[in-house]
Amino acid sequence: MGIERRHWALAAAPLALSLLAVTGCDSTSDAGAKPAPAPSTSVARVCAEPAAGPAKAPAGAVTVDPAVAGDLAAKTKSSPPNTTFWLRPGKHRLAPDRYAQVVPKEGNRYLGAPGAVLDGRKTNQYAFGGTARDVTIRHLTVQGFVAPHDEGVVNHDSADGWVIEHATIQHNSGAGLMAGARQRVRASCLRGNGQYGMNAYKGNGRISGLVVEGNEITGNNTGDWERRRKGCGCTGGVKFWAVDGADVRGNWVHDNRGAGLWADTNNNDFRIEDNVLEGNDGAALIYETSYNAVIRKNTIRRNNWVEGRKAADRGDNFPFATVYVSESGGEPRIRARTDKIEISRNVLENNWSGITLWENADRFCNSPANTSSGDCTLLVRDTDRCARPAIATAPLYADCRWKTQRVDIHHNRFVLDTSVVRCTVECGRMAVLANYGTYPDWSPYQGERVAEAITRKQHNRWHDNVYLGPWTFIAHDPSRELDSGQWQGTPYQQDAGSTFRAQDGG
């Protein structure tokens, strides 16, 4: 799984001084590394201002003693389902075995008193696991667990119906939190975890009805996994896999190493709205090999400074973007609350570039270039059907690909001040493009077919936007850089009704 932005050979990088001359970028070592100031927009500052839990045990609750190692797990095991547990103030511990964990029963509720912490002491792998449904965790700090790569600490087994509210899940290895169907994650701090703040992945099925609301998601991927496993596509503030129906709203997603939010492989029916996404090293949002989404009324600023600058410094002319739509589009045949990807009423300010719509001509079901290996589109149940000769004709010619189509980008405000981003070129681009298809040799998508389709035939449209600053536009392939007049003119005819004020961004 994971992302594959393009599939062509890159030229060897010139000397650093030459790159600076070409890109106009300031490569000072701390560029883009300063923490973002608190946003003016009202957001969830829950890490600094956590809501306090109950100071006394609720009626009927089982009290858990931090002085007794393993008390929480033992009392959970001996109590019936639907029990409420109140964790006293202090640092709670599990047994010293690496696999020691709390295994809730259906309907259990875990409430932390002010100052209650469940600490894995860098010994225990998991905090809460098992398959019990409808478990609630509130007002509890969970820290210091060492989950393996791609595994999580809270709801380790992706059980359904869990509610995580007013929790702080921090400084763990792996993912702080996994997700199951109908999970609600609200008003929580997901901070400084080794891989993800949350990994919305369920190994034995799809996740539906996921709500992520009012959380602060910051400083995750401390393990820098994309560097350790190049191209793994395995990091971010939150990663979503095969989620069918998600509402992601009112979150402050900032200063994560890598992407802020990343939906990867057969996600569908997302609403991403009223979030503040800022200061993430990579894209604020990646929507990859997925379907049908509404992305609206978000404040998106100062993202992609680290990864965008690195790409420019090594001579890569691909338009790395802050909102990156990769092989994803609207599909009316897949049930959702919308039949397109609508990106509207967002403010994008001083990011490294804007929105890129991309489709890899060589990425399709059964292709060796499909980095979501083993997965096929939601339109083809039997992956083996995507083979020659049938793939060369309808309906498989269309259905065996994830297509970037029916993307509607309108009423957004794009602001670029190059003195803030510290760049003169390659940091202010919008793009719709594909590569020249070459691989494998039996591919029916070779040549410019996909580039022509994404650019002119798949109903991808910008209109009624406002541009402040020196924006340029890429169409068809990276070599076609356009000014606003060419972008609006024949044959592209983009951004009807939009305004362009090149000097107003700086």
DOGU-316493 format. One record per residue: residue in three letters; x, z, y of N, C-alpha, C, CB in turn. Coordinates in steps of 0.2 Angstrom, whole numbers, plus 2048, in hexadecimal, padded with zeros to 3 digits. Glycine has a CB too. Layout:
BEGIN
alaXZYXZYXZYXZY;...
END
This chain:
BEGIN
met8048007FA8008008008048008067FB806800;gly80180080C8058008128057FA81680C802811;ile8087F981B8077F482080D7EF81F8077F7827;glu80B7E98208107E382180E7DF8278107DF81A;arg8127E082C8107DD8328117D58328137E0838;arg8167D382F8187CC82F81C7CA82981B7CA836;his81C7C48288207C28228247BC82381B7C181C;trp82A7BD82782E7B78288357BB82982C7B382E;ala83A7B78288417B98298437BA8308467B4826;leu8467C08328487C283984F7C08398477C983A;ala8517BD83F8587BC84185C7C28418587B7847;ala8627C18408677C78418677CA84886E7C683F;ala8677D08498667D385086D7D28548657DA850;pro86C7CF85A8727CF85F8757D58618707CA865;leu87A7D586587D7DB8678787DF86B8837DA86B;ala8797E686C8747EA86F8737E88778767F186F;leu8797E687A8797E48818757DE8828807E3884;ser8757D987D8717D387E86A7D587D8747CE879;leu8687D98798617DB87885E7DE87E8607E0872;leu8627E28818607E588785E7E088D8657EA88A;ala8637DB88D8627D689285B7D28908687D1892;val85A7D188A8547CD88884E7D08898557CA881;thr84E7D78878477DA8878467DE88D8477DF881;gly84B7DF89184A7E38978487EA8968447E089B;cys84A7ED8908487F488E84E7F888F8477F4886;asp84C7FF89185180489285280888B84F809897;ser85780788885880A88185C81188285D80687D;thr85A81588785D81C88885A81F88185A81F88E;ser85E82487F85D82687885782B87886382B876;asp85582E87E84F83287E84982E880850838882;ala84982788184482488483E82487F84581C884;gly83882688283282787E83182D87A831821879;ala83683187A83683787683483D87983D839873;lys83383D88083084388382984488183184288B;pro82784B88082084C87F81B84A88481F85487D;ala81684888381184688780E84C88B80B842884;pro80D84B89280985189580285289380A85089D;ala7FF8578947F88588927F48538967F6860894;pro7EF8508927EB84B8957E684D89A7E8847890;ser7E484989F7DF84B8A47D884B8A07E08478AA;thr7D884689C7D18468987D084C8947D1840894;ser7CA84F8947C98558907CA8538887C1857891;val7CE8578857D085687E7D085C87A7D685187D;ala7D185C8747D186286F7D88658707CF860868;arg7D986A8747E086D8747E087386F7E187087B;val7DE8728697DC8778647E387A8627D887585F;cys7E88778627EF87A85F7F18808647F487585F;ala7F087F86A7F288486F7ED8898707F4881876;glu7E688786F7E188C8717DC88C86B7DD889877;pro7DE88F8657DA88F85F7D48948607DE891859;ala7CF89285D7C989785E7CA89C8597C289385C;ala7C88A385B7CA8A88577C48A98517CA8AF85B;gly7C68AB84B7C28AD8467BF8B38477C58AC83F;pro7BA8B58427B78BC8427BC8C18417B18BC83D;ala7BB8C68467C08CC8467BD8D18407C08D084C;lys7B78D183E7B58D58387B28D18337B08DA83B;ala7B28D382D7B08D08277A88CF8287B18D3821;pro7A68C882779F8C782779B8CB82179D8C0826;ala7958CD8227918D081D7928CD81678A8D181F;gly7948D08117948CD80A79A8CA80978E8C9809;ala79F8C980D7A58C680C7AA8CA8087A88C4813;val7AE8C68047B48CA8017BA8CA8057B58C67FA;thr7BD8D08067C28D080A7C98CF8077C28D880E;val7CD8CB80A7D48C98077D98CD80A7D58C2807;asp7DE8D08077E38D48097EA8D18097E48DB805;pro7ED8D080F7F38CC8107F98D080C7F58CB817;ala7F88D680B7FD8DA8087FE8D98017FC8E280A;val7F98D67FE7F98D57F77FA8CD7F57F28D77F3;ala8008CC7F38028C57F17FD8C27EC8098C47EF;gly7FA8BC7ED7F58B97E97EE8BC7E97F88BA7E2;asp7ED8C07EE7E68C37EE7E18BE7EF7E68C87F4;leu7E28B97F37DD8B47F57DB8B07EF7DF8AF7FA;ala7E08AE7EB7DF8AA7E57DC8AE7E07E68A77E2;ala7DE8B47DF7DB8B87DA7D38BA7DB7DF8BF7D9;lys7D28BB7E17CB8BD7E37C68B77E37CB8C07EA;thr7C98B17E47C58AB7E47C48AA7DC7C98A57E6;lys7C88AB7D87C78AA7D17C28AF7CE7CE8AB7CD;ser7C28B57D07BD8BA7CD7B78BA7D17C18C17CE;ser7B68B67D67AF8B67DA7AB8B07D87B08B77E1;pro7A48B17D97A08AB7D77A08A67DC7998AD7D6;pro79D8A07DB79D89B7E079989D7E67998947DD;asn79A89A7EC79689C7F27988A27F578F89B7F1;thr79E8A57F37A18AB7F67A48AA7FD7A58AE7F1;thr7A38AE8017A78AE8087AD8B38077A28B080E;phe7B38B08097B98B48097BB8B58107BF8B1805;trp7BD8BB8127C08BD8197C78BF8187BB8C281D;leu7CB8BB81B7D28BD81B7D48C18217D78B681B;arg7D78C781F7D98CB8257DF8C88297DB8D2822;pro7E08CB82F7E68C98337EC8CA82F7E68CD839;gly7F18C682F7F78C682C7F98C08287F78CC827;lys7FF8C08258018BB8218008BC81A8098BA822;his7FB8B78177F98B78107FE8B380C7F28B5810;arg7FF8B58068048B18028008B07FB80A8B5801;leu8028AB7F88008A97F18068AC7EC7FF8A27F0;ala8058AC7E680A8AD7E18108A87E28078AD7D9;pro8168AB7E081C8A77E181C8A07DD8228AB7E0;asp81889F7D88198997D58178937D98148997CF;arg81B88D7D881A8877DD8128857DC81E8827DB;tyr80F8857D68098837D58038887D78088807CE;ala80588E7D98008937DB7FC8907E080389A7DC;gln7F58917E07F188E7E57EA8927E57F08877E5;val7E68917EA7DF8937EA7DB88D7E77DD8957F1;val7D788F7E27D288A7DF7CB88C7E17D38897D7;pro7C888A7E67C188C7E87BC88A7E37C088A7EF;lys7B688E7E37B088C7E07AB8897E57AD8927DC;glu7A78867E27A28827E679F8867EB79D87E7E2;gly79F8847F279B8887F779F88E7FA79588A7F5;asn7A688F7F77A98947FA7AB8938027B08957F6;arg7AC8998057AD89980C7B389D80D7A789B811;tyr7B889B8117BE89F8137BF89F81A7C589B80F;leu7BE8A581D7BE8A78247C58AB8257B88AA826;gly7C88A982A7CE8AD82C7CD8B18327D48A882E;ala7CF8B78327CF8BB8387D48B983D7D08C3836;pro7D48BB8437D98BA8487E08BB8457D88BD84F;gly7E48B78457EB8B88427EC8B783B7ED8BF844;ala7E78B58377E78B48307EB8AD82F7E08B482D;val7F08AE82A7F48A88297F58A88217FB8A882C;leu7F48A281E7F68A18177FC89D8177F089D813;asp8028A081580989E81580B89C80E80D8A3819;gly80D89680D81089480781889580680F88C806;arg81B89880C82289A80B8278958098228A1807;lys82588E80A82988980782A88980083088980B;thr82588D7FC82688E7F582088A7F28268957F3;asn81A88C7F48148897F18128827F380D88E7F2;gln81087E7EF80F8777F08088767F480F8727EA;tyr80387A7F17FC8797F47F987F7F67F88757EE;ala7F487F7FB7F18857FD7EA8857FA7F0884804;phe7E68807FA7DF87F7F77DE8797F37DA8807FD;gly7DC8797ED7DB8747E97D58747E57E28727E4;gly7D58707E07CF8707DB7CA86B7DE7CC8777DB;thr7C486A7DA7BF8657DB7B88687DD7BE8617D4;ala7B886F7DF7B28727E17B086F7E87B38797E2;arg7A986E7E87A686A7EE7A48707F37A08667EC;asp7A386D7F97A08717FF7A48778007998727FD;val7AA8778007AF87D8027B087D80A7B587D7FF;thr7B088380D7B18838147B78878167AB886818;ile7BB88581A7C188981C7C18898247C888681A;arg7C088F8277C089082E7C58958317B9892830;his7C88948367CC89983A7D289B8367C789F83C;leu7D58978327DA89982E7E08958307D8899827;thr7E68988307EC8948317EF89382A7F1897836;val7F188D8287F488B8227FB8888237F088781D;gln80088B82180788882380C88981D80988B829;gly81188681E81788781981788581281988E81A;phe81288081181187E80A81587780980A87C808;val81787680381C87080181986B7FD8238737FF;ala8138687FF8108637FA81585D7FA8098617FD;pro81585A7F48198547F381784E7F78198527EC;his81B8497F88198437FB8128407F981F83E7FB;asp80E83E7FE80783C7FD8028417FA8088367F8;glu8048477F97FF84C7F77FE8517FD8028507F1;gly7F98557FD7F78598027F68608017F0857805;val7F58648067F686C8057EF86F8057F986F80B;val7EA86D8097E386F8097DF86A8067E1871811;asn7DA86C8027D68677FE7DB8627FA7D1863803;his7DF8657F77E48607F37E185B7EF7E98657EF;asp7DC85D7EC7D98587E77D38547EA7D685C7E1;ser7D28547F17CD84F7F47C68517F27CF8487F3;ala7C48577F17BE8597EF7B98577F57BD8607ED;asp7B28567F37AD8547F87AA85A7FC7A88507F4;gly7A88588027A485C8067A786280979F85F801;trp7AE8628097B286880D7B18688147B986880B;val7B186E8177B086E81E7B68728207AA872820;ile7BA86F8257C08728287BF87382F7C786E826;glu7BE8798327BD87A8397C188083C7B587C83A;his7C487F8427C88848457CD8868417C388A847;ala7D088283D7D68838397DC88183C7D5880832;thr7E288483B7E988183D7EC8808367EC886841;ile7EE8798357F287782F7F88748317ED87282B;gln7FE87883180487683480A87783080487A83B;his80F87383181687482F81687482781987B831;asn81287082481286F81D81686881B80B86F81A;ser81886881581A86181281585D81082086280D;gly81585780F81085280D80B85281280D855807;ala8048528107FF8528157FC8598167F984D813;gly7FA85B81C7F786181D7F186281A7F7862824;leu7ED85C81A7E685C8177E58568147E185D81D;met7E185680E7DE85080B7D785080C7DF850803;ala7D384B80A7CC84A80C7C88488067CC845812;gly7C284A8067BD8478017B78458047BB84D7FC;ala7B28428017AC8408047A98458077A883D7FE;arg7A584380D7A18488117A584E81479C84B80D;gln7AC84D8157B08528177AF85281F7B7851816;arg7AF8588227AF8598297B585D82B7A885D82B;val7B985A8307BF85D8327BE85E83A7C6859831;arg7BD86483C7BB8658437BF86A8477B3867844;ala7C186984D7C486E8517CA87184E7BF873853;ser7CE86D84A7D48708477DA86D84A7D386F83F;cys7DF8718487E686F84A7EA86C8447EA87584E;leu7EC8668447F086383E7F68628417EC85D83B;arg7FB86684080186584480886684080186B84A;gly80C86184281386283F814862838816868841;asn80F85E83481085D82D81585882B80985C82A;gly81885882581D85482381B84D82382085681D;gln81584B82181384482080D842824812843818;tyr8088458228018448267FE84A8297FC840822;gly7FB84A82E7F68508307F185082A7F384F837;met7EE84A8297E98498247EA8438207E284A826;asn7E984381A7E983D8157E283C8127EF83D810;ala7DE8388157D88368127D883280D7D3834818;tyr7DA8348077DB8308017D88347FB7E282F800;lys7D48307F77D18337F17D382F7EB7C98347F2;gly7D78317E67D982D7E17D482A7DC7DE8317DD;asn7CE82E7DC7C982B7D77C38297DA7C88317D2;gly7C48267E07BE8237E37BE8227EB7B78277E1;arg7B98207EE7B981F7F57B68257F87B58197F7;ile7B88267FF7B682C8037B18298077BC82F807;ser7AB82C8087A682A80C7A48308117A0828809;gly7A182F81779E83481B7A383981E799838817;leu7A98368207AF83B8227AE83C82A7B6838821;val7AE84282C7AE8438337B58478357A8848835;val7B884483A7BE84783D7BD8488457C584383C;glu7BB84E8477B984F84E7BC8558517B185084D;gly7BE8548577C085985C7C785C8597BB85E85C;asn7CB8598567D185C8537D785A8587D385A84C;glu7DD85E8577E385C85A7E885A8547E686285F;ile7EA8548547EE85284F7F58508527EB84C84B;thr7FA85485180085385580785485180085785B;gly80C85085281285284F813851848814859851;asn80F84D84580F84C83E81484783C80884A83B;asn81684683581B84283282284583581A83B835;thr82384B83482A84E83682F84C831829856836;gly82D84A82B83184782683484082782E84781F;asp83183D82C83383682E83383182883A836831;trp82D83182482D82D81E82E82681E82782F81B;glu82C82382482D81C82583481A82582981982B;arg83881E82784081D82784381E82084382282C;arg84082381D84382581684082081184082C814;arg83A81D81283881880D83581281183281B809;lys83A80E81383880981883280581683E804819;gly82D80481A8278008198228038148297FA816;cys82380A81381E80D80F81780E81182181480D;gly81680D81880F80E81A80C81581980B808818;cys81081A81980E82081680F82681B812822810;thr80D82582180E82A82680882982C81582A82A;gly80882E83080482E8368008358377FE829835;gly7FD83583D7F983B83E7F483C8397F683A845;val7F08368387EB8368327EB82F82F7E4838835;lys7EB82F8297EB8298257E48298217F1828820;phe7E18238217DA82281E7DB81D8197D5820823;trp7D981E8127D981980D7D281880A7DE81B808;ala7CF81380A7C98118067C48168087CA8117FF;val7C381780F7BE81C8117B88178147C0820817;asp7B28198117AC8158137A78198177A881280C;gly7A881881E7A581C8227A882282579E81F81F;ala7AB82282B7AF82782E7AD8278367B682682D;asp7AC82D8387AC82E8407B28328427A5832841;val7B682F8467BC8328497BB8338507C282E847;arg7B98398537B783985A7BA84085D7B083985A;gly7BC83F8637BD8458677C48488657B884A867;asn7C88458627CF8488607D48468657D1845859;trp7D984B8657DF84A8697E58488647E185086D;val7E78428637EC84085E7F283E8627E983A85A;his7F78428627FD8418668038438637FC84586D;asp80983F86580F84186481184185C811847867;asn80D83D85880F83D85181583785080983A84D;arg81983984B81E83484A81B82E845824837846;gly81B82884881782384581082284881682483E;ala80C81F84580581E847801824848801819843;gly7FC82484D7F882984E7F28298497F4829855;leu7EE8248497E98238437EA81D8407E2823847;trp7EA81D8397EB8178357E68168307F3817832;ala7E28118307DD81082B7E080A8277D680E82D;asp7E180B8207E580681C7E28058157EC80981B;thr7DF7FF8147DD7FD80E7D67FE80C7E17FF808;asn7D17FA80E7CA7FA80C7C680080F7CA7FA804;asn7C88018157C48068197BE80281C7C880A81E;asn7B980581D7B38028207AF8068247AE7FE81A;asp7AB8048297A680782D7A980D8317A180A829;phe7AE80C8357B18128397AE8118407B9811839;arg7AE8178437AC81884A7B281D84D7A581B84B;ile7B681A8517BC81D8547BB81E85B7C381A852;glu7B882385E7B68238657B882A8687AF822865;asp7B982A86F7BA82F8737C08348717B3834873;asn7C583086E7CB83486D7D08328727CE831866;val7D58378737DB8368777E18358727DC83C87B;leu7E482F8727E982D86D7EF82C8727E8827869;glu7F48308717FA82F8768008328737F883387D;gly80682E87680C83187480F83086D80D838876;asn80B82C86980D82B86281382686280782985E;asp81882785D81D82385D81C81C85C822826858;gly81781B85781481485580E81385981481384E;ala80A80E85580380D8587FF813858800807853;ala7FA81285D7F581785E7F08178587F1817864;leu7EF8118567EA80F8517EC80984D7E380F854;ile7EC8098477EC8038427E680383E7F380483E;tyr7E37FD83E7DD7FC8397DF7F68357D77FA83D;glu7E17F782F7E47F382A7E07F18247EB7F5828;thr7E07EB8227DC7E981C7D67ED81B7E17E9816;ser7D27ED8207CC7F18207C67ED8247CD7F8824;tyr7C07F08257BA7ED8277B67F182C7B67EB821;asn7B37ED8317AD7F08347AF7F78387A77F1830;ala7B07F683E7B27FD8427B07FC8497B97FE842;val7AE80284C7AD8028537B28078567A6805855;ile7B680485B7BC80885E7BA8088667C380585D;arg7B880D8687B580D86F7B78148737AE80C86F;lys7B78138797B881987E7BD81E87C7B181D87E;asn7C381B87A7C981F8797CE81E87F7CC81D872;thr7D18238807D78238857DD8228807D7829889;ile7E181D8827E781B87D7ED81A8827E5815879;arg7F281F8827F781E8877FE8208847F682288D;arg80381D88680A81E88580B81E87D80C825888;asn80881A87980A81987280F81487180381886F;asn81281486B81680E86981C80D86C812808869;trp81E81287082481187482B811870825817879;val82B81586A83081686683181086183081C862;glu82B80E85E82C80985982C80285C826809854;gly8288018628287FB86682F7F98688237FB86B;arg8327FF86B8397FE86E83E7FC86983B804872;lys83D7FF8638427FE85E8427F785C841803858;ala83C7F485B83B7ED85983E7E885E8337EC858;ala83C7EA86483F7E586A8477E686A83C7E7870;asp8497EB8698517EC8698547E98638537F4869;arg8517E885E8547E48588527DD8588527E7851;gly84F7DA85D84E7D385E8477D185B8537D085C;asp8437D585983D7D38558377D185A83A7D9851;asn8357CB85A8307C985F8297CA85D8327C2861;phe8287CD8588217CE85681E7D385B8217D284F;pro8177D285D8147D68628117DD85F80E7D2865;phe8167E185E8147E885B80F7EB86081A7EC85A;ala80A7ED85E8047EF8638027F78627FE7EB862;thr7FF7F98677FC8008677F68008637FB80286E;val7F27FB8637EC7FA85F7ED7F485B7E57FA863;tyr7EE7F58547F07F08507EB7EF84A7F77F284D;val7E87E984B7E37E78467E67E28417DC7E4849;ser7E77E483B7EB7E08367E77DF8307F17E4834;glu7E57D882F7E17D682A7DB7DA8297E57D6823;ser7D77DB82F7D17DF82F7CC7DB8337D27E6831;gly7C67DC8327C17D98367BA7DB8347C17D1835;gly7B57D88387AE7D98367AC7D58307AA7D783C;glu7A87D882C7A57D482679E7D68257AA7D6820;pro7997D28277927D48267907D581F78E7CE829;arg7947D381A7927D48137937DB8117957CF80F;ile7977DF8157997E58137957EA8177A07E7813;arg7917EE81478C7F28187907F781C7877F6813;ala78E7F88237917FC82878C7FC82E7987FA82A;arg78E80183278A80183978B7FC83E78B80883C;thr7907F883C7927F28407947EC83B7977F3846;asp7947E683E7977E183979D7DD83D7917DC838;lys7A07E18417A67DE8447AB7E48467A47DA84B;ile7B17E28487B57E884B7B47E78537BC7E7849;glu7B17EC8567B07EC85D7B57F18607A97EE85F;ile7B97EF8657BE7F38697BC7F28707C57F0868;ser7B97F88737B67F78797B67FE87D7AE7F5879;arg7B67FD8847B68038887BB8088877AF806888;asn7C18058857C780A8847CC80988A7CB80887E;val7D080E88C7D580D8917DB80E88D7D4813896;leu7DF80888E7E680888B7EB8088917E7802886;glu7EF80D8917F380E8977FA80F8957F181489C;asn7FF80B89780680C89780880D88F80881189B;asn80580988B80880988480D80388380280887F;trp81080387E8147FD87C80F7F887981A7FF877;ser80D7F387D8097EE87C8027F087A80B7EA876;gly7FD7EB8797F67ED8797F37EC8727F27E987E;ile7EF7E78717EC7E686B7EF7E08677E47E586C;thr7F07E08617F27DB85D7EE7DA8577FA7DB85A;leu7EB7D48567E77D28517EC7CD84C7E17CE853;trp7ED7CF8467F27CC8427EF7CB83B7F87D1841;glu7F17C58387EF7C48317F57C182E7E97BF831;asn7F77C48287FD7C28247FB7BC8208017C7821;ala7FD7B68217FA7B081D7FC7B18157FE7AA81F;asp8017B58148037B680D8017BC80980B7B780D;arg7FC7C080D7F97C680A7F27C58087FA7CC80F;phe7F17C58017EA7C47FF7EA7C77F87E87BD7FF;cys7E57C77F47E47CA7EE7E97C77E97DD7CA7EB;asn7EC7CA7E57F17C87E07F77C57E37EE7C37DC;ser7F87C57E97FF7C27EC8047C77EC7FE7C07F3;pro80A7C67EA8107CA7EA8117CD7F18167C77E7;ala80E7CA7F680F7CC7FD80A7D17FF80F7C6802;asn8057D37FB8007D87FC8037DF7FB7FA7D77F8;thr8057E28018087E88018037EE7FE80A7EA807;ser7FC7EC7FF7F77F17FB7F77EF7F47F07F07FF;ser7FC7EF7F07FD7EC7EA7F77EF7E58047EE7E7;gly7F47EB7E17EF7ED7DD7E87ED7E07F07F37DA;asp7E77ED7E77E17ED7EA7DF7E67EC7E17F17F0;cys7D87E57EC7D57DE7EE7D07E07F37D27DA7E8;thr7CE7DB7F67C97DC7FB7C27DF7F87C77D57FF;leu7BE7E17FD7B77E47FB7B27DE7F97B47E8800;leu7B47D87F97B07D37F87B17D07F17B17CD7FD;val7B77D27EE7B87CF7E77B97D57E27BF7CB7E7;arg7B57D67DD7B57DC7D97BB7DB7D37AF7DD7D5;asp7BC7D57D17C07D37CC7C67D07CF7BD7CE7C6;thr7CC7D37D07D27D17D47D57CB7D07D77D67D4;asp7D47CA7CA7D77C57C67D47BE7C87D67C67BE;arg7CE7BE7CB7CB7B87CD7CF7B47D37C47B97CF;cys7D37B87D67D77B67DC7DD7B27D97D87BB7E1;ala7DC7AD7D67E27A97D37E07A27D37E37AC7CC;arg7E579E7D27E47977D27E17957CC7EB7937D4;pro7DC7907CC7DB78B7D27D578E7D67D97847CF;ala7D17937D37CB7957D77CC7987DE7C879A7D3;ile7D279B7DF7D379E7E67D37987EB7DA7A27E6;ala7D57927E97D578D7EE7CF78A7F17D97877EB;thr7C978C7EE7C278A7F07BE7907F27BF7857EB;ala7B878E7F57B37937F77B07967F07AE7917FB;pro7AE79C7F07AF7A17F57B57A57F57A97A67F5;leu7B97A47F07BF7A97EF7C47A77F57C27A87E9;tyr7C57A17F77C979F7FC7C97A48027C97987FF;ala7C37A68047C17AB80A7C17B28077BB7A980D;asp7BE7B38017BD7BA7FF7C37BE7FC7B87BA7FA;cys7C87BA7FA7CE7BD7F87D37BF7FD7D27B87F3;arg7D27BE8037D67C18097D27C680D7D87BB80E;trp7D67CB8107D47CF8157D57CB81B7D87D6816;lys7CF7C981F7D07C58257CF7C982B7CA7BF824;thr7D37C78307D27CA8377CD7C583A7D97CA83B;gln7C77C783B7C17C383D7BC7C88417BE7BF837;arg7B87C58457B37C88487B57CE84C7AD7CA843;val7BB7CE84F7BD7D38537BB7D285B7C57D4853;asp7B87D685E7B57D68647B87DB8697AD7D6864;ile7BC7D986E7C07DD8727BE7DC8797C87DB872;his7BA7E187C7B77E08827B67E78867B07DD881;his7B67E688D7B57EB8917BA7F18917AE7EE891;asn7C07EF88F7C67F488F7CA7F38957CA7F2889;arg7CE7F88977D27F889C7D97F989A7D17FE8A2;phe7DE7F489B7E47F48997E97F489F7E67ED895;val7ED7FA89F7F17FB8A57F87FC8A27EF8028A8;leu7FD7F88A68047F88A48087F98AA8067F28A0;asp80C7FE8AB8117FF8B08187FF8AC8108068B4;thr81B7FA8AD8227F98A98277FE8AC8247F28AA;ser8268018B282B8078B482A80D8B082A8088BB;val82480E8AD8228148A98248128A281A8158A9;val82380D89F82480B89882C809898820805896;arg82F80889D83680689E83880089A83A80C89B;cys8347FB89B8357F48988337EF89D8317F4891;thr8367E989C8337E38A18307DE89D8397E08A4;val8327DD89782E7D889282D7DB88B8327D1892;glu8297D88888277D98818237E088082D7D987D;cys8217E388681E7E98858177E88888217EF888;gly8157E288A80E7E188D80B7DB88A80F7E0894;arg80A7DB8838077D58808007D787C80C7D387B;met7FC7D287D7F67D28787F77CC8737EF7D187C;ala7F57CC86D7F67C78697F17C68637FD7C9865;val7F07C08617EC7BE85B7F17B98587E57BB85D;leu7F37BA8527F87B684F7F87B78477FE7B7852;ala7FC7B28447FD7B383D8047B083C7F87B0838;asn8077B083680D7AD83480C7A68318117B282F;tyr8117A383081079C82C81079E82581679782E;gly80B79C82180A79E81A80F79A81680379C818;thr81379E81181879B80D81879E80681F79C810;tyr8147A38058167A77FE80F7AA7FC81B7AD800;pro80E7AA7F58127A77F081179F7EF8117AA7E9;asp81579C7EB8147957EB80D7927E98197927E6;trp8097967E68027947E47FD7967E98007977DD;ser7FF7997EF7FB79B7F47F77957F77FF79F7FA;pro7F07967F87ED7907FC7ED7918037E67907F9;tyr7F17968067F179880D7F77968107EF79F80E;gln7FB79180D80178F81080078C81780578B80B;gly80678C81B80678882180278C826803781820;glu7FF78882B7FC78B8317F578D8307FD787837;arg7F278C82A7EB78D8297E979482C7E978D822;val7EC79982A7EA7A082C7EB7A18337ED7A5828;ala7F079F8367F179F83D7EC79C8417F879D83F;glu7EA79683F7E57928437DE7968427E478B840;ala7DD79983C7D679C83B7D67A283F7D679E834;ile7DB7A783F7DA7AD8437DA7AC84A7E07B1841;thr7DD7A684D7DE7A58547D77A28567E37A1855;arg7D479D8527CF7998557C87998517D1792856;lys7C879B84B7C379A8477BF7A08447C5796841;gln7C27A68457C07AC8427BC7B18477C57B083F;his7BA7AE84D7B67B28527B97B88547AF7B384E;asn7C07B88567C37BD8597C37BC8607CA7BE856;arg7C17C18647BF7BF86B7C17C58707B87BD86C;trp7C57C48757C57C887B7C17C68807CD7C887D;his7BE7CA8847BA7C988A7B87CF88E7B37C5888;asp7B77CE8957B57D38997BA7D98997AE7D5898;asn7C07D88997C57DD89A7C87DD8A07CA7DD894;val7CC7E38A27D07E38A87D77E48A67CD7E98AD;tyr7DB7E08A97E37E18A87E67E28AF7E57DA8A5;leu7EA7E88AF7EE7EA8B47F57EA8B27EC7F18B7;gly7F97E68B58007E58B38027DE8B08027EB8AE;pro8097DE8AE80B7D78AC80A7D68A58137D78AD;trp8047D48A38027D389C8037CB89A7FA7D489B;thr8057CA8948067C48918027C488A80D7C2890;phe8017BE8887FD7BD8828007B887D7F67BA884;ile7FF7BA8768027B68717FC7B486D8077BB86D;ala7FD7AD86B7F77AA8677FB7A68627F37A686B;his7F87A685C7F97A28568007A58527FB79B858;asp8057A585680C7A88538107AB85980F7A284F;pro8157AE8578197B285C81C7AD86181E7B6859;ser81D7A78608207A386581C7A086A82379D861;arg8157A186A81179F86F80F7A487480A79C86B;glu8137A58798117AA87E80E7A78848187AE880;leu8087AA8868047A788B8037AB8917FD7A5888;asp8027A88978007AC89C7F87AD89C8027A98A3;ser7F57B08A17EE7B18A07EA7AB8A17EC7B68A6;gly7EC7A68A57E97A08A67E979C89F7EC79C8AB;gln7EE79C89C7EF7988957EA79C8907F6798893;trp7EB7A28907E77A688C7DF7A588D7E87AE88D;gln7DD7A48937D67A38947D479C8937D47A589B;gly7D97978947D77908937D778D88C7DD78C897;thr7D678788C7D57838857DC7838827D377C886;pro7DD78487C7D87858777D678C8757DA782870;tyr7D97918787D87988767D179B8797DE79C878;gln7D079A87F7CA79C8837C87A48827C4798880;gln7CE7A88837CD7AF8827CC7B28897D37B287F;asp7C97B88897C87BC88F7C47B98947CF7BE892;ala7BF7B68927BA7B48977B77BA89B7B47B0894;gly7B67BA8A17B47BF8A57B87C58A67AE7C28A2;ser7BF7C48A47C47CA8A57C77C98AC7C97CA8A0;thr7CA7CE8AE7CE7CE8B57D57D08B37CB7D38BA;phe7DA7CC8B77E17CD8B67E47CF8BD7E47C78B3;arg7E77D48BE7EB7D68C47F27D88C27E77DC8C8;ala7F77D38C27FD7D48BF8017DA8C28017CE8BF;gln8007DB8C98047E08CC8017E78CC8067DE8D3;asp7FB7E88CA7F87EE8CB7FA7F38C67F17ED8CB;gly7FE7F18C17FF7F68BC8067FB8BE8017F38B5;gly8097F88C38107FC8C48107FE8CB8157F88C2;
END
